[in-house]
Amino acid sequence: MEKGLRLIYPDKVNESFQPYEFDVPYLRALKHNIWETFRRSQANGGDIIRWRANKHGFRGDDLQAAPDVRIIVYGDSNIQARFSHLENTFPYKLQGYLKGLTGKQIEVINAGLIGFGPDQSLIRFSLEAEIYKPDIVIFHIFADNDFVDLIKNRLFTLDQRSNAINANYMVERAQISLWSWDEVRETLSSLMITRAAVRIWKEIAGLTGQKDSGHFKPRAELTMEEQFERLISASEKDWTMYKEGNSSGGDHYDIDIALFPRNESSKTKMALMSHVLKNAKMLADARNIRFMVMIQPSSRDLTTNLALNYKHFLQYSGYKRTNLAFAVDSICRDNKIHKINLFDLFLRSKPETLYFSGRDNHWNDAGQELAAQEVAQYIYEKLLD
């Protein structure tokens, strides 16, 4: 499958897929024992980052034999953080702060992966809990594009009553029911071909350009209004494909929840997020693992670092800068899940200094460090004996 995809993608795209493999139940994983290089954009310093995946497929050093406390952090590219040197990543910083607070041998495993959604984190957690036997598990939720992952991946769906889950992967009383490998491979093939086609379409369109008066315009040439319209259109297309039973290639800001939280698509995404987090907690409780959620707010809602941001959304009466982050917060509160919502902390801490600029929506080294300090204190006070 991987060889076939490499034929579909140009060399430039090929590089970004080289460290990953797709023949796994949660759709993608880091290969084991690899070294890779990442270069930051010139707008963000141009640093060259050399990063490693260990023999277990986690970013970072080999695992400790018998730590006093083992923590696994599941999340997306913000957690994998190939854009930061290892010592500046959130998991590494969290480990250091907890060692200082407790005096114990703490191990924090970086289970972040580019493009990962909470649904994939749930499946991966269910498969790894008995292997790595963590004491604490943290689900990182990026309140920017993690909701769209739930309809893009289609690993879980709602039934016709919209209040019960009919899932291909179903967690039921802490038991995970998996597809057969044949079913997994068939689904992977469908998903990856779809995403390959989407990526090629974007390449043809001038790297995320859009059609305008019969020609394609690169993003740099789009007005704010055109960028906004393109984002709305992408969200509507994802929702249409989801309702038709198809997977989409969407990986963008959840503008429907941000602007129109009462829309059907928004309610469906929030119901799916509730299901995933509720079942993650159930899985953890059944194994005597302490579980918490860390909510990272979107740069679009906090800063003007990105061209399209909250200032452009304020014309909509349904928009609040807190909509995405506090949708997750509310789900955690309703299900009695330990959580840290970083929105208020980041808002009062010069948020423009906590995120990259240009087209990069990730947090930077400073954002990761501030989050690690806050989460370490919470774990020390609430989750450790």
N, C-alpha and C positions, 0 to 999 in steps of 0.2 A: 504493500500500500504506500509506504513512504517513498519508494523509488518512483512510483507512478505520480505521486504528488509533486515530486521534484521535477518531473518532466513538464507538469502543468505550470509550475511557478517559474518566473524568471530568476536569474542568479541572485539578484538582490533580495528577493523574497526568500529564496532558498536558504540563505544564511540564517535568517531569523527562525527557521524551522529546524535547522541542523541539530540543536541540542535536545530536541523533543521526539518522543515516540507516541504513537496514537493507538496502538493495539492494547488498550487497557480499559477496564470498566468505567472509569470516569473520564474517558475520551482523550486525555493527553497526560503525559508525565515527563519529567526530566530524565534523560538518559543517565546511567550511572558512570561514575569515574570519568568525568569530562572536564576540560578547561575551555572557557570561551572568553571572548573579548567584546566589550561594549564601549562605544564612544559617545559621550554626551554631545549634544548639539553645541555649536559655537555660542549660541545665545545663553547656554547654561554652563559655559566654561570650557567645553571641548575636552574634558578629562577622558582618559582611557582607563577603563575598568577591566581588570582581569579577574574573572570569577570562576568558581569551581562548584560542581555537583559531586557529592561524595558517593561512596559505594552503595548507599541506600537510595540515591536519587533525590537527596535534599541539598539545597545550597549550603555550603559551609564545610566545616571540618568533620572528620569522622565522629560518630557518636561515642559518648562516654560509656564505660563499662557499667558503672553503678552509681549514677548521681543521686544525691539526696532527694532532689526534686526534678522531675522531667516535665517539661512543658512543650506542647506542640502548637505552633501557630499556623493555621490554615488560612489561605487568602490568595489574592491575585498578584499582579506584577508589583504592587506597592510593597508586598511582603517579600517576594523573591528579590526585588530591588537590585536587578543587575546593573542599574544606573548608579549604584553607590558601592564604594569599597566595603568589604565585609564588616569591618569594625564600625561602620556608620549606619548599618542596617537596623531596622527596628528590633528584630529578634536578638541580634548580638547586643545591642544597647540594653534591652530588657534583661538579658542574662546578667550583664554587668551590674545594673542597678539592684537587682534582686540579691546578688551575691553580697553587695555592700550592705543591704538592709538586714539580711538574715545571717550572714556568716556561714551559710551552707554551700555545698557544692550544687549549683544550679545548672541545668542544661535546658536551653531553649532551642528547639528544632525548628528550622525555617522550612515550612511546608508550603511556601508561596509558589505560585506558578502563573506565568503570563496568561491572561485571558480566563482565568478560573472564576467560576461563579459559586455561590453558596451551595447550590445543589451538588456540584462536583465535590465540594469540601465535605458534605455530608456522606456521600458514598465512600470517599477516600477514608474518612474517619472511621466509618463502619468496618472497613477492611484492615485498618492499621492499628486499631485500638488494642487488640490482643497481641499484636506483634511487638509494638514498642511500649505498651503499658504506661502511658503518660499519667501523671498525677493531675495535671491541669491541661485542658484544651481551650484554645482561644480561636474563635471564628472572627476573622477580620471581614467587615462588610464595608465596601466602598460605596458610599451614598452618592454615586455618580452614574455608574453603569452596571451595578450588580443586579438590579431588578430585571433589566433587559436580558441578562444571561439566563434567567429562569424560563423565559419563553423562547429564547434562541436555542437552548440546548434540548428542550422538551424531554428532560429526564423525569419530570413530574408534570401532571396535568390535573385540571379540575374536572369533576364530572358535570353533568348537565344541570345539576342543582347549584353548582358553584360553591358548595360548602363541604364537599368531600373530595379526597384525592384518589384519582385513578392513575396509578403510577407504574411505569415500567420497572423502576426501582422503588420498592415500598418498604419503609421501615415500620414494622408492626410489632409493638411491645419489645423493642430493642432487637428484633430479628430482621436481618436484611435479606431480601429476596432478589437474587441476581438473574439476569438473562443468561442464556447459554452463550458460549463463546461464538457460535455461529450467528446468533442474533446480534451480539455486540459488534462483530465485524461488519455485518450488513448495515447496521446503523451508522457505524463510523464511516464506512464508505460513502453513504448518502450525505452525511453531515460535511465531510471534508470536500466532496465534489462540489456541494453547494457553496462552501466558503471559498473554494478555489475559484469558482466562477465569479463570485462577488468580487474577490480580490483582483482578478483579471479585468473585470469591468471597471473597477476603480483606476487601475493602471491606465487603461485606454482613455478614461475620462480625465486624465491629468492628475493622478494621485488625489482622489477624493474631490474632483471637480463635479460640476453638474451641467446638464444640457440647458442651453439658453439660446433661443432664437436660432436653433439648428446647429449650434456648435458647442463644444465643451469648454468650460472655463476652469482653470486651476483655482484651488482654494484661495490663493493669494490675490486673485483678481475678483473674488466675490465681494459684494457689499455685505454689510451686516444683515440687511434684510434678506438677501439671498442665502446667506449662511443659516439664518434662522429658519427660512422656509425649507431648506434642505434637511435640517434636523427634524422638523415636524414631519416632512415627507418620509424620512427614514423610519421614524417611530410608527407612523401609520402603516407603512409597508410591512414592518415586522409583525404588527398586530394582525394584519390581514393574513399573512403567511401562517401565523400561529393558529388562527381560527380555521384555516384550510387544512390544518394537520401537517404543515411543513415546518422545517427548520429554516431560520433566516441567518444572515451573516452579520446581524446587528451587533455593534459594540460601541455604543454611544451614550451620551448623557440621557438619563430617563426624563425627558422633557414632558411626557404625559403626566407623570406623578408630580413633577415640579409645578406645572401650570394648571393641570386639570385633574386634581386628585380624585374627583368623583366619577371620572370616566370609567367605562367598563374595563379598558385595558389596565388602568391604574389599579382598580380594585382586584383584578385577577393577579397582577404581579404581587400585590401586597398579600393576598391570600396564599400564594405560592411561597413567598418569603416566610410567612407565619408557619406554614407547614414544615419547611426545611428547618427553621430554628427550633421549633417545638420538638421535632423528632431528633435533632442533634442533642438537645438537653435530655430527652428521654433515653437516648443511647448512652449518654454519659452517666446519668443517674443509675442505670442498670449495671454499670461497670464500676461504680464508686469513683468516677472521675469528676473532678470539679470543672464546671463549664462556664465560660463567659463569652460575651460578644464585645468587640471593639468596633465602634462606628467612626469611620473616617469621613468627614464631610468633603464635598466636592469643591475643587478650586473655583468652579464657576459660581458657586453660591457664596463664596467667601471673599474672592479676590477679583481684581481686574487683570490678572496675569494672562488670561486667555482672551482672545479677541471678542468672543461672544460670551457674555457673563451676565450676572444678576441685574445689572443696570438696564439691560435690554429686555429683561423678563418682567420688570416691575409694571409695565403697562397692562399686564393681565391681572385681574382682580383675584384670581385663584392662586397666584404665585406668592409664596413666602420663601425666604432664603432657607428656612428650617424644614421645608416640606419633606425632602428626601431623608435627611438624617433623622428627623423625629418620627417619620413613619417606621423606621427600624426600631427606634427607641421605644415607641408605643407597643410594638410587637413584643419586645423583650419584657417590658413592664407587665403586659397582660399575661405573659406566660411565666412570670417570676424567674426570669433569666438574669443572671448577673451581667451588667453591661457598663461600659464606659462610652459615653457619647462625647466626642472631642469637639463638637461644634462650638460651644461657648468658650472653651479654653482657647481654641485656635482663633476665634473671632477677636478676643481681647489680647492676643499675643502677636500683633502685626502679621496677619495671615499672609500678606504678600511675600513675606520672608520665609514662609514655610513650604512653599510650592515652587516648582520650576515655572519658567515662563515660555513664551513662544507658543508652540502647539502642544506642549507637554503638560498633561493634567496631573502628573504624579506629585506626591510630596517629595521634598528634598531632604538632605541630611538633617537640617535643623528641625523639620517637621517630624522626622522619625525619632529624633532624640527627645523632643518635647512629649511625644506620645509615649515613649518608653518610660520616661520619668513618671507620668501620670498612671500608667497601667501598673508599673512596678509597685507604686504606693498602694494602689487598690488591692492588688493581689496580696501584698504583705498584710494589709489590715483585714481583708475579708475572706481570703481563700486559703491561707496557710495556717496550719495548726500552731 
